Amino acid sequence: MSTTSRAGGVRRRLVASAGLVLGATGAVSLALACGPYFPPSVLFQGSARLLTTPIADFANEVGRMARGVSDIRSEGATGLPLVVLLESADEERASFDRSLGNHGVDRSRAEALWAEIQGVRSALYRGDADAGLLGFVDQETPLEFVRFYQGVAALAQGDDAAAHEAWSSVLALPQAERQERTVWARFMLAWLERRSDPASAIAGMQEVRRLAAEGFADPCALAGESLGWEAYVELQRGRLEHAASLYLAHLASGDPTAVASLIAVAKRVRSGGAEVWERAARDPSLRDVFTAYVLSWGGPNNVRWWGDDPQAWSVRWLETIERAGVAEAVGAERAAWLAYQAGAFDQALRWAALAEDAPVAMWVQGKVLAARGDLQAAAVCMAKAAAAFPASETWSGVSDSDGDHSIMPRRAAWAEAGALHVARGEFTEALDLLLRAGMWRDAAYVAERVLTPQELKTYVDAMWPAERGVLAIPEPAFGDGDYSVDSSLVDLRHLLGRRLVRLGRHAEAFPYFPKEHAVSLQTLATALRNGRDDRRPANQRAEALWQAAQITRMRGMALMGTELAPDWSIFRGNYTLGTLEEMLAHRQNQGFLSATADEAARFASEPPAYVSRYHYRYVAADLAWEAALLMPDQDEETAMVLCRAGSWLKNRDPEAADRFYKALVRRCGKTPLGREADRLRWFPPLPNDRDEG
């Protein structure tokens, strides 16, 4: 029952007095730090991350329970009765027009008569409860509306007795004269009694549903709202079993606010004693709701507010349902989930075996097998779990870290299976699974640092050809991000192309480059070929090599940049997560997911020409050095090449730039640039001098 509304002072007074379940559950606002998005990883978070218990999505769990529970629909505004009333102007106008027809009032009078009702509504909306609300002047206004809104005005003035009298008088009218307000009046009477006479309120809410089913008008879907309010009364009476069942029906009616109310019910169980827990274990609805609460660590976004280790609650709840002999009723899949969360691995495997092909059970089984060292069987279970999860299923608010993250369990299981294949040395299989999972950082690591160039090329040509159409990898497995179908195809091929360029295999690289980089790559390849052609004159070779140097400096990230260390093209070079050495060291400290000797050897077999960040700048400087060696001394063009190339490195790596400074002074000391360099003892500034990547 949402309390979001614009209904002025009346709403504020009613919110303060209602004591709604939403007030009990509370809405926690998280202040998240701003900063760059770093893709998630399974390879660099290690075995502890893989063994983490999947945290359920409470809303998803109770939504599954609620399917088919009720055929009553809840539509439109929800919440406090007068909030619903004031936010349902279109429904109210249609109801009023029908009432005019039922009473034989000339339809030409409809606008004038509605204006009187609208005046009452507007005053209530402003919070002006004393603005003549009781004075209906026009005698043609249907009496059911006059009396109903007199009750509304009395409630707004704080006179519950007068409101009760007015709404009771609606029900005293002949049935034919109250077709439009019967459900509303009965609902408001029950709502008034929710505290003073709970039993009567419950009977009244049940009668609301009966009256709506009999055909009395229910323009604001109060039959659905009555489920939530009846559940609220039962919750306040401590009848948690009834509250859980009714809130599930309320959720089934289409009101999403029932999720928060079900969390409130579960919190009552959690804070109760052993007797309450045993009651919960015996009642099917309450048992399922509390199981979902435990598996989700307290519902959406509440994983950090348990106050105690969530595992302790899992242990206690599993013991309770097994002691009550109802673990099978919970379902083998969720019993396995609970057992794993409780750290009871033997029980988890036992229940998982009974769950047959249930996806969470297979996922849990895979985690237990991984923890016990059977990585092959674990990978098989993970892959089966991924295949069993619906492709579009998403769990929201399921992170045990700061922030609100979501996962798609299908892809999360794929990612973990991929990590297990890496640990087993099955690198091509791992790459395929990591790409399916949308785990680009991990996939890039395998593609760039582990597979050989030929292994990667063979895989890409077979599985990711340029003409391939729609791919089934639209979102990342964990967390937020913008990894998409198109980017997965383009990024992997581009990664391979850049890797081939770093190896000097430009002709092979062309088919893998995006079209926007084709001209630059062709120009670079031609310049390198001409610059290293001994048959050409020295000046032509120097010109070609200088052209290659400039292209490499200006387009190096796109043409040869590494996706991960040292260049971090994955972040467009703007951020770094460490060096190559740090990356390998991190992989060698990941428990059973640690890099094997084979992986480490592969990692070390193909380093870039330089391991410094923006390595292509150093490559560009080397090309410029080659060009300068072919150029004459004491020449202004030679001086410019040496000065420009040295400036590419002077701020980030003065030691690497020093050879260019010394050559500038020694070879071109008589040129203006050479003399200025000698005077400054460093590089003089140049027009458009730049050092950024």
Secondary structure, DSSP 8 states (H G I E B T S, - for coil): -------HHHHHHHHHHH--HHHHH----------------STTTHHHHHTS-----HHHHHHHHHTTS------S--SSHHHHHHT-HHHHHHHHHHHHHHTT--GGGHHHHHHHHHHHHHHHHHT-TTSSTT----TTS-HHHHHHHHHHHHHHTT-HHHHHHHHHHHHHS-GGG-TTTHHHHHHHHHHHHHHH-HHHHHHHHHHHHHHHHHT---TT-HHHHHHHHHHHHHHHTT-HHHHHHHHHHHHHTT-TTHHHHHHHHHHHHHHS-HHHHHHHHHSHHHHHHHHHHHHTTSSTT-TT--SS-HHHHHHHHHHHHHHTT-HHHH-HHHHHHHHHHTT-HHHHHHHHHHTTT-HHHHHHHHHHHHHTT-HHHHHHHHHHHHHHS-TT--EES--SSSS--EE-HHHHHHHHHHHHHHHTT-HHHHHHHHHHTT-HHHHHHIIIIIS-HHHHHHHHHHHS-TT----S--S-SBS-----HHHHHHHHHHHHHHHHHHTT-HHHHGGGS-GGGHHHHHHHHHHHHHHT-TTS-HHHHHHHHHHHHHHHHHHHHHHH--SSTTT-GGGTTS-----HHHHHHHHTTSGGGS--HHHHHHHHHS--S--SSSHHHHHHHHHHHHHHHTS-TT-HHHHHHHHHHHHTTTTT-HHHHHHHHHHHHHHHTTSHHHHHHHHHTS----TT-----
